[in-house]
Amino acid sequence: VSLQEALAAWRDVLGDEHVTTEAEFLAECETATFHTSQRIPAVIHPGSREEVQQCLRIANRFKTPVYPISAGKNWGYGSRVPVTDACLLALDRLNHILDYDERLAYISVEPGVTFGQANEFLREQRSDLMLNVPGSTADASIVGNVVERGIASGINGERVTQVCALEVVLPDGECIGTGLAGFPNAEAARVVAHGPGPSLDGLFVQSNLGVVTKLTHWLTPLPKFYQYFSFAIKNPAQLGQLIDALQLLKRENLVETNLGLHNNYKRLTYTRHFPLQRSQKHKLDLRSLPEEYLASLEGYTWFGQGAVTAPSNEIGEAKSSLLAQRLAGKVDVLKWKEAGVDSAIIGRSHITSLASAYWRKQTIPENPNPDRDRCGLLWLSPLAPFRGDSITRCLSLIESVISDFQFEPIISIQFHSLRAAHVLASIVYDRNKPAQSEGAIRCHDLLLKNLIAEGFIPYRLTIRGMQTEIMPSNSYTNLLQTLKRLLDPTNILAPDRYV
Ligand SMILES: Cc1cc2nc3c(=O)[nH]c(=O)nc-3n(C[C@H](O)[C@H](O)[C@H](O)COP(=O)(O)OP(=O)(O)OC[C@H]3O[C@@H](n4cnc5c(N)ncnc54)[C@H](O)[C@@H]3O)c2cc1C
């Protein structure tokens, strides 16, 4: 009854056309890249911040939970599916670029603004700024990526460090601005993250304490000189040493972009599909790969990339030559692209790694959508210190569990700072094969448990991981729960999402 009352009230506020209960559409929204059983009774589409506020007040009045999504491309982590049954609060109609400053290098956006839209806008402005894009799609939203603490290749790829002035609607419908955005006339609201007093921005990232309806994202000036480089090693036993050499590059600030590494399996997923003639029941044995697959790897086991950037050609060339010296003996091949050639790593062109989600399929459609195409994908994204010994221990753990379940250990690593590694392991399978689907879930659950037991805590969770008790039972967790009860006593906003 309360759902029907809530639907009637939302229709009054938003209009019938912005409250969807059509079964086919709801079934699409309930489909992620792995098995879920959560139900979405309706999708509501507010068109302004004021309507978001009213929607939350109605949700409270009728005790009907809602789950916010921005563009809903959270592929591999849960897509549009809520952690527990809830109506979707879809923010795609809030799709305005509200402010932009070329000199101070920022853009202010609503949640429906996609990376593609913002980059198109920057091109139209003939901007010299860049906004790096996640590896999945330029149709993902900036706000959705920020609140998941997303990362991207390029300079300043740890997105959450590049945002300020969040506008947040709290579960009871009240609205706040964080940092200086709380002051109606603050001159520096969009260029400084924190105002006087405690900073609350972090409360609204990976949480269920508010709906972000606006934020400012700082942009990075395109460097005068940039040159993409790639490298590879043959012997996997060399990996620890290579990682330590890469750490030195970061320490010396020779590379301002992130440094990336990926293994041979990941490499194959970019350009190949699981060979049809092999039984999909078993992990692909690299020793018995078809000839053309082996040829594409050229005997290498780990591949890496980054870009040298600099304010002038002279400095850039000097940095490149130092970098080559530092990697000598640590890599089997080092290749340079011509300086200034467009590259995803400096955020100017957008090359996605979405092909990797289609590894166990035989084709990729022109307009890929892993949910619709029944790709199977679950991410596990542990954090490790930037040390060869620690990262190789984490990799061994991942490789052994994923291989035990007969999937390929498809792994990449991103280094954004001189201190930490984001290890990104994916379990890729075919959702049309029930045995694979079931195995993938068990593999995810066991790997999550083992990683946490060994101290490799994920930077981000799948909605399945959020249903698992992973937070330690201590005063910090209690405080988070107290805050949730205080801000959302009826528990209507994204129940069980992280908190
Ligand atoms: C092959 C592949 C490569 C990928 N590469 C990357 C990568 O390089 N980096 C990366 O970060 N991710 C990557 N992803 C994961 C994912 O596609 C991106 O993180 C994407 O940005 C998330 O989708 P979205 O931006 O549309 O967010 P949404 O799906 O809209 O939002 C994500 C979650 O955030 C919460 N949320 C959304 N909007 C709000 C709001 N306004 N207020 C409060 N909470 C909100 C919701 O709980 C939602 O489920 C990859 C996925 C694939 C399949």
The ligand as a MOL file (V3000), in Angstrom:
LIG
                    3D

  0  0  0     0  0            999 V3000
M  V30 BEGIN CTAB
M  V30 COUNTS 53 58 0 0 0
M  V30 BEGIN ATOM
M  V30 1 C 35.6130 -2.6700 -18.9900 0
M  V30 2 C 35.3310 -1.7310 -17.8600 0
M  V30 3 C 36.2640 -0.7750 -17.5140 0
M  V30 4 C 36.0220 0.0930 -16.4470 0
M  V30 5 N 36.9740 1.0270 -16.1460 0
M  V30 6 C 36.7980 1.8390 -15.0910 0
M  V30 7 C 37.7980 2.7960 -14.7550 0
M  V30 8 O 38.8060 2.9440 -15.4310 0
M  V30 9 N 37.5940 3.5640 -13.6540 0
M  V30 10 C 36.4600 3.4540 -12.9080 0
M  V30 11 O 36.3270 4.1840 -11.9260 0
M  V30 12 N 35.5000 2.5820 -13.2180 0
M  V30 13 C 35.6220 1.7680 -14.2890 0
M  V30 14 N 34.6280 0.8850 -14.6190 0
M  V30 15 C 33.4170 0.7930 -13.7800 0
M  V30 16 C 32.2710 1.7600 -14.1840 0
M  V30 17 O 31.9090 1.5740 -15.5480 0
M  V30 18 C 32.5960 3.2400 -13.9280 0
M  V30 19 O 33.0270 3.4120 -12.6020 0
M  V30 20 C 31.4210 4.1810 -14.1770 0
M  V30 21 O 31.8680 5.4970 -14.0620 0
M  V30 22 C 30.2570 3.9860 -13.1830 0
M  V30 23 O 29.0660 4.3280 -13.8070 0
M  V30 24 P 28.3620 5.7560 -13.6950 0
M  V30 25 O 29.4210 6.7890 -13.7220 0
M  V30 26 O 27.2930 5.7980 -14.6930 0
M  V30 27 O 27.7950 5.7420 -12.2030 0
M  V30 28 P 26.3710 5.2410 -11.6650 0
M  V30 29 O 26.1480 3.8260 -12.0630 0
M  V30 30 O 25.3280 6.2190 -12.0150 0
M  V30 31 O 26.6500 5.3790 -10.1320 0
M  V30 32 C 27.4560 4.4780 -9.4220 0
M  V30 33 C 26.8700 4.2920 -8.0190 0
M  V30 34 O 27.0380 5.4990 -7.2910 0
M  V30 35 C 25.8650 5.8480 -6.5520 0
M  V30 36 N 25.3770 7.1260 -7.0460 0
M  V30 37 C 25.2530 7.4710 -8.3470 0
M  V30 38 N 24.8640 8.7400 -8.4530 0
M  V30 39 C 24.7280 9.2170 -7.2030 0
M  V30 40 C 24.3810 10.4880 -6.6700 0
M  V30 41 N 24.1260 11.4950 -7.4880 0
M  V30 42 N 24.3360 10.6450 -5.3330 0
M  V30 43 C 24.6510 9.6010 -4.5140 0
M  V30 44 N 24.9950 8.3780 -4.9530 0
M  V30 45 C 25.0400 8.1870 -6.2920 0
M  V30 46 C 24.8630 4.7350 -6.8120 0
M  V30 47 O 24.8110 3.8650 -5.7250 0
M  V30 48 C 25.3640 4.0350 -8.0390 0
M  V30 49 O 25.1080 2.6580 -8.0320 0
M  V30 50 C 34.8230 -0.0120 -15.6870 0
M  V30 51 C 33.8660 -0.9740 -16.0440 0
M  V30 52 C 34.1180 -1.8230 -17.1310 0
M  V30 53 C 33.0820 -2.8250 -17.5140 0
M  V30 END ATOM
M  V30 BEGIN BOND
M  V30 1 1 1 2
M  V30 2 1 2 3
M  V30 3 2 2 52
M  V30 4 2 3 4
M  V30 5 1 4 5
M  V30 6 1 4 50
M  V30 7 2 5 6
M  V30 8 1 6 7
M  V30 9 1 6 13
M  V30 10 2 7 8
M  V30 11 1 7 9
M  V30 12 1 9 10
M  V30 13 2 10 11
M  V30 14 1 10 12
M  V30 15 2 12 13
M  V30 16 1 13 14
M  V30 17 1 14 15
M  V30 18 1 14 50
M  V30 19 1 15 16
M  V30 20 1 16 17
M  V30 21 1 16 18
M  V30 22 1 18 19
M  V30 23 1 18 20
M  V30 24 1 20 21
M  V30 25 1 20 22
M  V30 26 1 22 23
M  V30 27 1 23 24
M  V30 28 2 24 25
M  V30 29 1 24 26
M  V30 30 1 24 27
M  V30 31 1 27 28
M  V30 32 2 28 29
M  V30 33 1 28 30
M  V30 34 1 28 31
M  V30 35 1 31 32
M  V30 36 1 32 33
M  V30 37 1 33 34
M  V30 38 1 33 48
M  V30 39 1 34 35
M  V30 40 1 35 36
M  V30 41 1 35 46
M  V30 42 1 36 37
M  V30 43 1 36 45
M  V30 44 2 37 38
M  V30 45 1 38 39
M  V30 46 1 39 40
M  V30 47 2 39 45
M  V30 48 1 40 41
M  V30 49 2 40 42
M  V30 50 1 42 43
M  V30 51 2 43 44
M  V30 52 1 44 45
M  V30 53 1 46 47
M  V30 54 1 46 48
M  V30 55 1 48 49
M  V30 56 2 50 51
M  V30 57 1 51 52
M  V30 58 1 52 53
M  V30 END BOND
M  V30 END CTAB
M  END
